[in-house]
Amino acid sequence: AGRGALFLPACTLLDARTLGPLLADPPEAAGAVLTEAGAPVLLLTAEAARPFAPAVAAGLPLGAELARHAAATRPKPLSAAGLCFAVRDASDLAEAERLLYAGLGTENDTGVDQYLHRRCSRWITRALVRTPATPNQVSVLSLVIGLGAVWCFWHGTAPSAAVGVLAYTLACIVDHSDGELARLTFQESRFGAHLDWAIDTVIHSGLVLAMALASGPGWAHLVIGLVGASGVALSALFARYLPREIAVGETVGGALKNMGNRDLFYALLLVFVALRAALPAALPILALVVALGSQSYWVACVGRIRRGRSSTR
């Protein structure tokens, strides 16, 4: 009640980015309105919203009254930062659905995510949204598929590794679908985010370990694999839980953070397949490079933390 009341038209499709600026601050006396909406999207003070309370309680349409109120009081105009699409007739429904699904990506999506994973995951999400399946159940499915990819690389042949790349791709697609399903069905949760991160880390660490073990026999390859897997896990841990100023700082953020993105991980998998088929003697070198490279992000983070602490003394 202290923040007022938000009036949303049933005929307009909006997303969180659009409503964010509207809800960022307490409403001014005259309120605030989105300028692009097909009907008024109004944030009013509790006092200004009180005359509309009986109609709201009765479930009556308020579009015309709110439009007249906005014209008379001139609330603060705001521009929609995200999706804001008015559905005026049946022909707009298909476009509204297209816009809704097109906006399910995240700011962390890479090129492969945008042009491959999202294009496939939306088809899965369209089917799942009509079922009782939960996002966490979909996350567990992506883990099962991802572990299948780990097994394929562990097997060590070029054909099995190629199948492993396809399994990894499918795991990524399903992994994207769980987030889309969560956002569409308002089931986003802290536990779900932690589960999704943990599954990604297990799969990527497992793949690095499997590639090292497949590069040759002996305890040395096991050690290299464990070093690489631990580096992947530690880097993922630092990237997720470090304070923002460390995670995106100039020293750590730029190139080092980009080294761990999914596009380059795909490149690593494909290089492994090519070397397994054409030059298997080079696989131990690849495993060693990956083991050392996987440590770069978290080691750089530790260095930045230590420099930051030294500068504050």
N, C-alpha and C positions, 0 to 999 in steps of 0.2 A: 504494500500500500504506500510506503514511503517513497518508492520510486515511480509511482504512478501506474498507468495501464497501457498495454500495448495492444493495438487493434490491427489484426491481420485480415486481409480480404481472402475469403475462401477460394476465389477464382484466380489468385496470383501465386505463382511458384517462386519461392524465395529460398535462399540458403543462408548459412551462418555468416558468411563474409558480408552479405548484404545487410543483415540485421546488426552486425557488430558495431558499426558507427552509430547506429540509432540507440543502442543500449549502453554505449561506452560511458556516458555521463548522465546524471539525473536530468530529467526533462526541464526545459525552461518553462516559464509561466505559460507561454503560448503553445508549448509542445514542439514536436519535430515531425516532419513528414518526408517520405521518400518521393522524389520527383518523378521517377521512371515507372512507378507502379500503375497498373491499369485502374486500380481503385485506391483510395487513400490507405497508406500504411502509416498509422499515427501512433506516436508516443505522447501521451498526455499526463499531466500531473493528476494526482488523486482528486483534487478539487475540480479540475476541468472534466474529468471522466465521470464524476458522480451523476450528472444528469442522464447519462446513457445506461446507468446500472439497471434500471427496471427492464429496458429492452433486451439487455444482455441476459438477464435472468430468465426472461421469457423466450429466449432464442429467436428474437425477431431480427430481420435484416436491418443493417445500419448503414449501408453504403451511402445512400443519398444524404442521410443526416450528417454523417461524418464529412462528406464532401462539402456540404453547406458550412459546417463548422470550420473546416480548413480554409474555405474562401473568406469567411468572416474574420477569423482570428489571425490568419497569416502565420502559421507555425514555421519554425526554422526549417528551410529546405535542405535536404541531404541527398547526395548522389549515391546510387547503388554501386557498391564495390564488387559485387558478385552477381549471382543469378537473380533476375527479377523479370519474370515473364507472365503476362496476363493471358489467361485462357478464356477467350470470349465465346468460342463455339466448339463444336465437336472436332472440327478440322485442326484446332490448335492442340489437341491432346497428344497427337503423335510427336509434334515438335516439343511439347513440354516434357514428354518422356525422354526424347533424345537429349535435351539440354540437361535433364536431371542426371542421366547416366554419364554424360560427357563431363560433368563436374565432379565425379567421384574420385578423381585422382588427388594426389597430395603434392606438396611443394618439394618432396624428396624424390619424386619420380625421375629416373634417368631416361636416356633416349630409348633403351630397350624396353623399359617399363611403358613408355608412352606409345611406342609403335608396335609392340608385340604383346606384352603382358596385359595391358589394360584393354586392348581390343578383343582379346580372348576372354578375359575374366568377366567382362560385362555380360557375355552370353551365359556364363555359369551363374552369375548373380541374378540375372533375370529369371532363371529357373528356380534358384534357391529361395528367392524372396516370396515365392508362393508356397513354400513348404515350412514345416515347423523347425527346420534346421537352424541352429544357432551359430553365430560367428566363431565361437570357441570350438565347436565341433568341426567346422571347416578348417580351422587352424590345425587341429589334430590330424585331419586328413592330409594337409600339406606336409606335416611332419612324416607321416607314413610314406608318402611318395618321395620325399627328400631322402629318407633313409634308404629307400630303394635305389636312388641315384648313388648314394655312398657305396652301397654293396656292388653296384655295377663298376665303379672305379676301383674298388678294392679287388675285384676279380682280375683286373689287370690287363685284359686284352684290348686291342683297338676297337673291335666291334662292341664289346660290352661297355667300354668307355663312351662310345658314340651313343649307345642307348642311355647311358648315364646322363649325358648332356640333355637328351630329350626328356628324361625323367626329372631332371633339375628344372627344365623349362616349365614342365607341367606343375611342379611343386610351387614355382614362383607365381604361376597364373592362379592357382588355388589360393595361395597366400594373399594375393591382391584381392581376391574375391571375398575373403573373410572381412577385410576392412570395409569394402564396399557394402556388404550386407549389414555390417554393424552401423554404418552411417545411414543407410536407407531405413533401417528398422529401429533406429534410436537405441541401439544396444551397445554403444561404445562404453567401455569401462576401463578402469586402471588395470584390473587383472587381465583383461583381454589384450591390452597394449603390452604388458609384461610378458604374457604368454607368446605373443607374436614375435617379440624381440628374442625371447629365449629359443624359440623354434628356429628362427633364422640363424642364430649363433650356433646352435647344435649342428645344423645342416652344413654350414660353411666350414666349421671346424672339422666335422667328420669328413668332408670332401678333401680338405687339405691333408688330413691324416691318411686317408685312403690312397691318395695319389703318391704320397711318400712311400707307403708300404708296397705299392704296386711297382715302384721304380726299381726295386731289387730286394733280394733276401738279406737277412742279417739284422743284428740289433742296431747298427748305425742308422739304417733307414727308419727304424722305429723311433729312435731318438729324434731324428730330423723331423719326422711326422708329428711327434708330440710337441716339439718346439714350435713348429708352424701352427698347429691347432691351438696351442696356448696363446700364441701371438694374436691369432684371429679373435679368440675369446676376450683377451685383455683389451684389444683395440675396440671391440664392440662395447665392452663395459665402459671404457673411458669415454667413447663417443656418446653414449647414452646418458651417463650419470654425471659427467663433469659439469661444473658451472659453465654457463653459456659463454662467458668471457674467455674461458680457456678453450672450449671446444671450437669456437669460431675465430680465435685470435689469428693474427697474420702469420705467426710462426708455425702454428699447427694446422689452422683451418684449411688454407688453400690447397696446395698440391698434395700434401700428405693425406688429408682427409679424402680427397678424390681418388687416391690410390685404392681405397677399399670399396669403391662403388660397384654395383652389380654388373655394369658393362665390362669393366676390366676383369671381373671374376669370370665372366663368360669367355673372355679372351684367353685367360689362363686355362680353362677347361679345354678349349679348342686346341691350344698349343700342346697340351698333354696328349690329346687324341692323335694329333699329327706326329708328334715325336714317338709315341708308342707304335704307330704304323710304319714310320720311315726311319727313325733314328733312336731306337730304345736305349742306346748307350748314353744318350744325353739326358735321360730322365732323372738320374741322381743329381745332376747339376741343377736342373729345374727345381727339384724338391728343395735343394739347399738354398737357392735364390728365394724361393717362396717362404721358407722358414725364416730367413733373415729379414726379408722384406715385411713379413707380417708383424715384426716387432717395431717397425719404424714409427707407427702412429702413437702407440702408447708410450714408447720411450720419449718421443718428442713432447708428449703431454707432461710426463714427469719432469722433464727439463724445464718446461715453461712454468710448472708449479713451483719448482725450486727457485727459479729466477724471480718469480713474483713474490715469494716469501722473503728472499734476500733484499729486494727493493723496498719492502715495507719495514725493515728493521732500522 
